[in-house]
């Protein structure tokens, strides 16, 4: 007869093996392609619909049948000494005696999304805000602050706006201020926490005015290039410059495995120019993938409210079209996030 001890040991081995399989199968921005990334938090849908609709809670999008692979929380718009968040109407209460938002009620939503295999990244910067890195030393210091505030840090004196939830990464959407310090910031953050995802959202004109130095000399796992509001958007015939970004990825980036995403508006009103409907965007993606499959990571949409608004959404069209492989792999089966390998096995 087989003893209980042997059965217990065998069961533990099965759990470990299952967890490893789940982790290996989930979407990983650093290695996988055909991903969909969307920005959440600014409730621009209310503006675009004249107040008729609002951006949903984070968990609502994560439980959608066509949930994205990556959600970027927008924004950490004030840094570096006293960091602050702006999440529009989603979170408006601050810690007592502080300007930092107390969004600890979102912790369960964040972990629920992660358990669905969705990576949650905090975006720093934005089109408005008060931010800059005065020196390289400032950038390095803020990397530690970011780690303690949003990532895996355990500094008891630091206010954690999302409580015990540990975000997957940090995004730099730098659209103002100076270019100083961001390379140092990304390198230090990568040193402190090598598994933390680091992304950027440069404008498509190359090199980017604010992130150019950081992109060449810092560490990035992916870039969500904003191919809109500029002449290099794919709707301008002959001006779409993805090849330039692909060349940067293979020749200049410190990370030779960096992925480049095609950033696009989710609706006509979501940007000043550069909007492509689902059919046109799918065609651009397919042709770009044929020429740059080793670099292309997926599609980024600004922003989530419009991407999922209505009955025939652009998100669903992309996820059942050119991004179908990722949709099947990372969402339909509810694959588990690497932080939660021991949860229930894949559904269905």
N, C-alpha and C positions, 0 to 999 in steps of 0.2 A: 504493500500500500504506500501511497505517496503521503508524506508527512505534511502537517500544516505549515511548518517553517518553509518547506520547499515551495509550497503553493503560494505563500505570501511573497517569497522572493521572486517567483515567476511572475506574479501579478504586478509587482513593482517594476520589473523589467518591461512588461507590456506597456505600462503607463508611460515610462520613459521613452520607449520606442515610438508610441503614438504621439507623444508631445513633440518629439524631434521631427516626425513626419509632418505634423501640422505646421510647425515653425518653418520648415523648409519649403512648404507649399504656399505660404502666405505671400501677399504682394510686398515687395521690398523695393523701395525707390532707388536704392543703390545698385540693384542688379536687374530688376524686371523692367519690361517695356509695356507699351499700350496702356499706360495708366491715365486716369482722369484726376486732375487736381482742381479744387475749387476754393475760392476765398469766401469765408463766412464771417459775419460779425458787424457789418456796417449798415445792414438793412436798407440798401439802396433800392430794393424792390418797392418800398413805400413811396419813394420819389418817382420811380418809373411808372407806378400805377396810380399816381395822384392820391395816395393814401388808401386805395382800395384793398391792398394786400400788404402783409408784412412778412419778413423773413421768419422762417420757423425756427424752433429750438434746434440745437445741434443734434440731439438724439433723434429727432424726426427724420433728418436727412440720412442718418446712419442706418435707420431701420427701413429706408426705402428699398424697394426691390432692385432699383438701379442705383444703389449707393455708390459714391465715388471712392477712389482708392486713397486719396489724400485730401484732408481738409485743413486749410490754413486759417488760423484765427487772426482777424485783423482788427486792431493793431496794438502793438507796444509802441506808442507814438511819442513818448517822452522818455528820454534817457540822457545822461547816464547816472548822475548822482542819486536822484530819486525817481526810479522808473515808474511810469504810469501806463495804464491801459485805456483804450477807447473801444468799447464793444457796443456802441449805440444804445439801443433800448434793452439789450439782453442782460446787462448787468450795470447797475447804476449806484449801488451802495458801496461806500468806501470803509476801510478799516478806521476805527476810531482814532482821531488825531492824525490821519494820513490822507494823502491824495490817491493812494493805491486802491483800486477796486477790490472789494471782497466778493469774489465769485466762487467761493467754496461750494456753493450749491450746484455748480457745474461739474464738480469732480466725478459724480456718478455718471453723468452724460459722457464725459471724456473717456472714462474707462469702459463704458458700454460700447462706445464707438470702436475703441481699440480691440475689444473682444470680438468685434465683427471683422477684424483684419484691416481696419482703416487707420492710417497713420495721421496723428494730430500734431500739427506744427504751428508754432507761434510766429507771426510775421511782424518784424520790426520796421518802423518807418511809416510809409504811406504818403499820400499826396499832400497831407497837411500834418502839422505837429511840430514839436520843438525837440529836435534831435541832432546830434553830431558827436564825433569822437575827436576831441581836441588834439590828442597825441596817440602814438602807438601804445604807450603805457596805459592811457585811458581805455583803449580798446581791450587790452589784456585784462585790466581790472574789471571791466564790464562783463567779460566772458565769465568770470567767477560769479559775479552778481546774477547773471542770467541762469547759470547752472544751479545756484542756490535757490533762486526764486521760482523757476518753472520746470527744472529738470530733476536730476537725481540728488541734489544737494540736501544736506540735513543740518544746516545752520539754524539753530533754534531761534536766533535773533532776527531772522529774515521773515518778512511777511510773504506767505505763499498764496497768491490770489486764487489758485485752483486747488488749494488744500494739498492732500496727499497724492493727487493725480500727477503723474510724471509724463510730460509731453515728449513726443518722439523727436522733435527737432526745432530748429530756428531758421527763419527765412529773413533775408534782407531785401526789403522793398524800399530802397533809398532813392528818394526823388527830390532831395534838397540838401542844403548844408554843404559841408566839405567832404572830400574823398578820403581824408586822413583816418587811419585807425582801423578800418574795416578788415584789412588783410590780417593785421595783428589779432583782431577779435576772433576771426574764424580759425586761425591757426591755434590760438590759445584754447578755444572751446574744443577743438578737435583733439588737442593734447589732454585736456581735462577729461573729456568723455568721448572716446573714439567712436562709440556706437550712436552718438547723437547725430541725426541727419542735419546737414547744413545746406541750405538752398539760397538762391538769389532770384530776384525778379528784375533784371535789367531791361531798359528800353532797347528796341532792336537796332538803332543806329550804333555802329561799332567804331571804337570802343565806347562803352557806356560812360557818361559824364561823371557819374558818382561812384560806380562800382568797378570801373575799368582796372584800377590798380589792384583791388581786392581779388578780382577774377583771375588776374595773372599770377598773383603772389600769395593768395590765400587758399583755403581749402573749401571746396564745394562738391557736394554729392550730386546736385542737379541745379539747373537754372530754368526758371519759367520766363522765357523771353517774351516781353510784351510786344507782339507783332501787331500793334494797333496804335492809333493816334500818331502815327509816323509814316513816312513815305515808304518804309521797308515792309509794310504789311502786305500779305498775299493778294489783297484785292487790287494792288497797283501792279499791273502787268510788267514783268521784267525787273521789279524792284525788291521782290521778296528775297531776303538775304540769309536764309537758313544755312546755306553753304558756308557763309562767313563764320557763323557760330559753330558749325560742325568742325571747321578748320581750327578755330580756337580750342575746341574741346580736345582735339587730337594732338595739337602742337604746343599750346601755351598753358593750358590748365595744369595745375599741380597734380590734380587727380585725373589720370588718363582714362578712368572709367566713368567720368562725369556724364550725366544725361542732360540732353537739351529738350525742353518741352516747347510746343507751339502755343503761345499765349494768345487768347482770342476773347473778344467780348461775348457775353452770353445773350445779348439782345441788342437791337438797334440803338437804344438809348443808353446802353451800358458804357459807351465810349463815344468820343467825338467822331471817330472814323475807324474803319477797319473791320466792321462787323461782317461775318460770313454766316449764312444759314447752315443748317446741319449738313445738307447735301454738298454744298461748296466746300465746307470745312473738311468733310470726310474725303473729298477728292484731293484736297491739298495734302491732307495727312497721308493718304495712300501713296501719292506720288513722291512725297518727301521720304517716306519710309523705304521706298524702292531704291532710293539713291543714298540714304544715310541710316540704314537699319541698325548699325552699330552704335550710333550716337542718339538717335531719336528716342526719347523716353515716353512721350505721350502728349496729351493736350491739357492746357490749363485754361480755365474759364473764370472770368470776372463778371458777375460773381454768382454765388450759389442760389440766391433768391430767384433770379431770372432763369438760371440754368434748369431749375426744377418747377417753374411756374407754368400752370396750365396742364392740359391733358396730353399734348404731344410735345414733350420737352426736348430741348436740344441735348440734355444729358442722356436721356433714354435713347435717343437716336444714335448718339455716338457709341454708347455702351452696347448697343445691339448691332452696331455697324463696325467701323474700323477698330474699335477698342473691345470688340466682343471677346477676344481671347482672355483679356484681363477680367472682364465681367464674369465670365464663366469660372475662371480660376480662383479669384479672390473674393467674390461676393455671393454668388449664387449658393455656394456651399458653406457660407459663413465661416471661412477659414479663420483660425485664431491668430491673434497678435502675439509676437514673440514674448511680450511681457506676461502673457497669460497662457503658457503652454499646457497647464494642467487642467484647464476647463473642459467642459463637455465636448465630446468629439463632434466632428463635422455633421451638420444637419443634412439629411437627405443624401 
